[in-house]
Amino acid sequence: MKGTLKNNSIFKFIIVVLLPVLAVIICHNAMPSYYSMMISLFLINVILTASLNLTNGFTGIFNIGQAGFMAIGAYISSLLTMEPNIKAARISGLPQWIANIHIPFPAAIIIAGVIAMLIAMIIGFPVLRARGDYLSVITLGLVIIIKAVIDNNPQITNGSKGLGGIKGYATLPVIFIVTILVLFILYRIMKSSFGRNMIAIRDDEPAAVSLGINVTRYRLLSFMISAFFGAIGGGLWAHLYKSIAPSFFYFNESFNIVEMSVLGGMATLSGAIPGALIVTFLPQLLANLESGFTIFGATVPPLYGLSNIIMSLIFILVIIFKRTGITGNSDYIVNSMFDKNTYIGLFKKQTWVDMGNIVKSMFSHKKI
């Protein structure tokens, strides 16, 4: 019999296409808003993690400043979409040219992404000359600088008080569509010669240089693209929660994004999905245990901080036993999602015959 279950087009279509679409439809239409919010946050985290993987996993730049670009996207998209009367009421001393701007949400997050990309280009020239730990510290310093700029310009950002009155344009269907588009663009980048050159730089930089690959150019471009999509994620985040503050985009958020990347697997786009799934949902599930629980008739007292301890243990275990992350070097999810054979195979008789034989063998306990 030809093929296996995970290579069957019907199985891939159900797992990576049909089930996610059904989950979004059900959560958006039939579930309480809390579940819709959590799925939306998960999808935004997928965008942030996948964009970080472009630099950390594929190019070999260990960037931990993604929250800074997230902040740029959040503030710029919020100011561009906020109605002039709301801006005037909430921000005193706002320059007139900013106060009168009011553009549609799609254009706003794209502009925010472009501005983040330009900032990444400006700081990238000196920053990307560093290597290893030095580069990590510099990108973390970028987060501090961006927060300081936001805090010390209250006439534009409202300072440390934060910014409210943001329209909730980022609904679950909108975020889902944007997530698919971002993953598709990143997938096409990684399948191109550009992506292969980035991987070559990561694996053996001297060899890449000997082959004529401009290392500085590719490192800078990957940093800029990562910043663009990081800002897109920040813009979606702002229009999901409808209020922002500088403290939301500080060290904690930076480390969360890195944690999702490492847990899922930095060397694949698919790694963003399990990584974001764990970091988004597991702390919520564990939070109930912190208030105390009963097991086998024994009452366990409140254990505040238990969720953080368990998350830390999971992180340590993954680092020890699965250093390449949950997905390892397999990009099965994203490849299946955007492989045309996943869809063409649905219309082939042999695919259905193979699927039928696989199901029969599973119930008959015979080897395929």
N, C-alpha and C positions, 0 to 999 in steps of 0.2 A: 504494500500500500504506500502511496506517495504521501510525503509530508508528515508533519507532526501537528499537535494541537496549536502550539504557539505560532506556528508558521502558516496556519490556515487563515485565509482572508476573512472568512465569516467570524472566526474567533477574534481576530484583530479588530474588525469593524465593531463588534459588540463591546469589547473591552475598552478600546481607546476612543471610539466615536459615539456610539449609541448610548452607553451608560452615562458618560459625562453630560451629554445633551439632555437626557431624561432627568438627571439629578438637578441640573440648572432649572429646567422647566418646573419640576415639582417643588423645589425650594422657593422659586419665585412666585408661584401661583397658589400653592396649597399649604406651605409650611409657615410657622410664625416668623416674624421679621428677624429674630435672633439667628436662625439658621441661614437665612439669606445673607445676613451680614457676615457670618463666619465663612461661608463659601466664597463671598466676595473678597474677604481679607486673604483667604487662602490663594485665590487666583492672583491677587496683587503680589503676594509673596512669591508666587511662581515667576512672575515677570521680573521682580527684583533679583531673585536668585539666578535665573537663567541669564540675565544680563551680566551679573557678576561672574558667572562661569565663563563668559566670553574672555575676560581678562585673566582671572585666577586659574581657570582650568585649561583653557585652550592656548593662551599666550604666555603663561608663566609669570604674569604680574600679580603679586599678592596685594591686591587692593582691599583695604578695609574702610574706605571712605564713601561707600555707596549711599549712606544715609545723607551725606552732604548734597549730592545731586538730587536725591529724593526731596530734600527741603526746597531746593531751587524750583523743582517742578511743582511742588505743592503751592508755594507762595506766588509764583508767577501766574500759574493757571487760575488761582483763586482771584488775584487782583484783576486779571483780564476778563473774567466772566462775571464778576460782581457788578451789580447795577450801580450807577453813579450815586444815586441818593443813599444807598446803603453804605457805600464807601465813605461818603461825606459824613454820615452819622457815626461811623465806627472808628475812623482814623482822622485825627485832627492834624492839620498842616500838610495834608496830602497834596503833592504837586498837581497843578491843574491838568497837565497833559496825561497824567495817570488816572486822575479822577474821572475824566470824560471817556475813557476807553471802556468799551463793552462789546466783546466779540463772542461768537458761538464757542461752545465747549470743545468740539473737535479741533478747531483752529488754535484754541488757547493751549491745549496740552502739546500740540505739535510745536508751537512757538516756544513753549517752556522747554521742550526737549532740545530744540535747536540752540537756545541760549545756553543750556547746560553743556551741550556739545562744544560750543565756542569757548566756554570757560575751561572745559577740560583740555581743549587745544592750547589755550594760553598757558595754563599751569603745567601741561604735560611736557612741554619742551625741557624745562629744568628738572621736573620731578622724575621723569622716566629715565634720567641718567643714572639714578640710584638703583641698587639691586638688593634683593633679599629683604632682611629685616629693616634696613634703612628706608626702603620704599614703603613698607607697611606703616612705619612710624610717620612718614611724611603724609601719606594719604589719610591717616588718622588725624593729623594736624589740620588737614583740609576741613574736616568736620567741625573742629573747634573754630576755625576762621569763619566759616559760613554761619555758624551759630552766633558768633560775636557780631558779625555784620547785621544779622537780623535783629539781635538784641539792641544794638546801638543806632538803629535807624527807625525809631518809632513813628516818624512822620510818613513812612512808607509801609512798614510792616506791622505797626502797632506794638513793636518791641516784644518784651517778655510776656506781655498780657495775652498775646495770641490774637488770632483773627477768627471772628465768627461771621455768621450770615452768609456762608458759602452755599451755593445751590447744590442740591443733591442730584447732579446729573449722572453720577456713576452708579447706575442701577446694576443689578446682577447680570442681566443679559448684555448690557454694554461692556461691562468688565470682562465677561466671558469672550465676547467677540474680539476685544482688544488683545486679550491673552493669546487667543489662537493666532491672530495676525502677528504678534510679536514673536511667538515661537516659530511661525512659518518663515518670517524674515531671517531670524537667527539660524534656522535650519538651512535655508538657501545659502546664507553666508558660509556656513561650515562645510557645505557640499561644494563650494566654489574653490577656485585656486587660491583665493584670499584666505579662506579657512584652512586649507592645507598648508599654506605658508606659515600661518600662525602656529599650527601644531608643530611644524618643523622647527620653529624658533623655540618653542617650549621644550621639545625633546633634545635638541642639540644645537644650541645657538652658534657655536663656531662653524659647524657643518653648514648651517643655513647661510651664514655669511659667505662661506666659500662657494656656495651655489648662486651667489649674486642677489640674495634676498636682503632688501633694505630693512634691517631689524628695527631701527628707530621709527621708520615710517609705519610699519605694521603694528608696533607696540602703541604708537600714538593713536592710530586709527581705531584699534580695538578699545582703547581707553575712552575715546570720544563716543563710539557707538554704545559702549556700556553706559556712559553717562547719559546719553540720549534716552535710552530705555529706562534707566533709573529714574529720570525726571518724569517720564510717562507714568511709571508706577506711583511716584509721589503725587502727581496730579490726580490720578484716580483715587488715591488714599484720601486726599483732601476733600474731594467731592463725594466721597462715601461717608466720611464722618462729619462733614459740614463745619468743622472748626479745627484750627491748627495752632500750634505753639512751637517755639524753637526747641523746647525740651523733648518734643515727640521725635525729633530727628537727631538725636545725640548718640553717645557711645552705645547705649543699650540697643538701639535699632541697628547700628552698624554691626555689632557683634551677633545679633539675631540673624541678619542676612548671611554673614559668614558661616554661622552655625548651620543654617539650612543648606548652604552650598556644600559644606564638608560632610554632613550627614547623608545627603542624597547622593553626592558624587560630583566633584568639580569638573571631571573630564567629559561629562555628557550633559546635554540639554535636558534629557529625561530625569537626571538626578534632581533637578529643581522641584519636581513634582512630589516624590516621597519626602524630600527634605522639608518642603513647605507644609506638607500634610502633618508631619510629626510636630513641628514647632508651632503650628497654628492651633491644632486641635488637642494634642496631648496635655498641655498645661491646663486647658479648660476642663478636661475630664478629670485630671488629678486635683483640681482646685477643691472639689467637693470633699476629698479625703482630708484636707487640712483642718476642717471644722470638727473632725472626729468621726469615727464609724464603729460599727459592731461586727465582729467576725467570730463565728463559732460560739456565740453567746457572751463573748468578752468584749467590753467596751474600750476602745482605744481613744485616749484623750486627743484634743486638738494638736496637730503637728504642723505648725506654721512653717512654711518654707519647704514642705515635703516635695511639692511639684518641682521646685528648682533643684533639689537634691537628686530626684529621679532623672530629670532631664540631663543633669551633669553626668550621672552614671551611664546613661545611654550614650552620651557623647564620647565618654572615655572608652566604653566597650567597642564602639564603632572604630575609634582611632586605633585600638589595640588589635582587633580581630578582622576589621574590614577597612583598611586604610584608604582604599579607593572609593569608599562610600557604599551605600546600599545598592546602587545600580552598577557599581564597578565601572567597567569600560563599555558596558552595553547601553546603547541608545535606542532600545527596543520601542519604548512608548512613542517618542517623537518620530522616529523613522516609520513606524507603523501608521501613525496619524497622517503623515504627508506622503506616503508611498502610494503611487497611483494604483499599484497592484492590489492594495487593500480594497479598493472600490471596484476595479475592473473584475477582480476575482469573484465578486458577488454574482456576476452574470455568466459565469462559466459553470457548466454542468458538472465537470470533474471536481470543482471545489466543494459542491454540495455532496457529491458521492464520497469524497474523502472525509468530509465532516461527519457524515452518517456512519462510516466505518470506524472513525475515531470514537464516536459516542458508543457504538456497539461494543467495541473492544474494552471501553472503560467499565461497562456494566457486566461484561462477560469475564473480566479480569485476565484477558489475554494480551500478550504483547502485540504492539502495532507492527 
